[in-house]
């Protein structure tokens, strides 16, 4: 975000509950450098319970808990609904709901992503995010490596152009376990709903909510979240 950097690890585990119903568990651990020796640590867990037809789409409910430590001591909860539509090489995913917590005001959030697959193992994404009266343009892409044996891997990039500044970009490596030889488009539609806890959303958790004045925000976080209007 801005001139700051950090690192993160995320993971998802999806299990079928029946032929059309499934459950996905998400997790995140991250550390954000907000200037000097000051940092914000992020730990979180979430779930998706959903119905899905890989030829048509998905609908479900989501929930998560995120703990922010050091620079901003806060517990944040999210709950909402998700949906997806699949049409040929195009997909449209969306998550909408409410964010709240012990030291922040309740707030609505929305994230949508339109995806196009030029090939079965290549994905391009553009989308829109909204929280606390701030809009964001989302973008990204992923290239998977075709492997017939063992886990599959991919390189990805995710970015956000946020209203008022605090732009964000992340890149990294993803490892897919489970059935070998499955192309990326099938993994996205058959295995993994859009992840609720993503590093690209860290600034929403830190800056995108109305923080109670009693919260001990370190100066670097206050500078990080300052936005010209």
C-alpha positions, 0 to 999 in steps of 0.5 A, a space after each residue: 500500500 503506497 510506499 509500504 510493503 509486507 508479506 503474507 501467506 494464505 490458504 484455502 481448504 475445500 471439502 464437498 458436503 454432497 454432490 452440489 454443496 461444499 465448504 471452504 475454509 480460508 486462512 491468512 497470516 500477514 505482516 505489514 511494514 507501515 514505516 520505521 520499525 512499526 508493523 501491523 500483524 494480521 491473522 484471520 480465518 473464514 468460511 464459505 458454505 455454498 451450492 455450486 453447479 460448475 456449468 452455471 454458477 455458485 451461491 453461498 454464505 460467508 463469514 470471517 474473523 480477522 485480528 489486527 495486532 501491534 499498530 492497530 489492536 482490533 478484532 474484525 468480523 465479516 459476514 455476507 453472501 457470495 455468488 458467481 455466474 459461469 458463461 463459457 470463458 467468462 466468470 463473474 464473482 461477487 461477495 457482499 456483506 457487513 463488516 464490524 468489530 470491537 472498535 470499529 463501526 459496522 460497515 457494508 462491503 462489496 467486492 466483484 471480479 469479472 474473469 476471462 480465461 484466454 486459455 484453460 490455464 490463464 486468467 485475467 481479472 478486473 473488478 470493483 470494490 466498495 467499503 466505507 464510501 471508498 471505491 476501488 478498481 481491482 485487477 489481476 491475473 494468474 498463469 498456471 503450469 500444466 502438471 500431470 503428477 503431484 501438486 499444481 502451481 501458478 504465478 499470480 498478481 493482484 492489484 487495487 487502485 483505491 479512491 484517494 490513493 493507497 494503491 496496492 499490488 501483490 504477487 506470489 506463488 500458489 500451490 494447488 493440491 488435490 486432483 493432478 492435471 486439472 486446468 485453472 478454469 476448472 479449479 476455480 469453478 469446481 474447487 475454490 470459491 473466491 477467497 474471502 481473506 486476501 492480502 489485497 484486502 488488508 488496507 480495507 481492514 486497516 483503513 476502510 472502516 470508521 475506527 473508534 477514536 479510542 483505538 490506539 492507532 500508531 502514527 504510521 498507521 494514521 499516515 498510511 490511512 490518510 486520504 485527500 478528499 
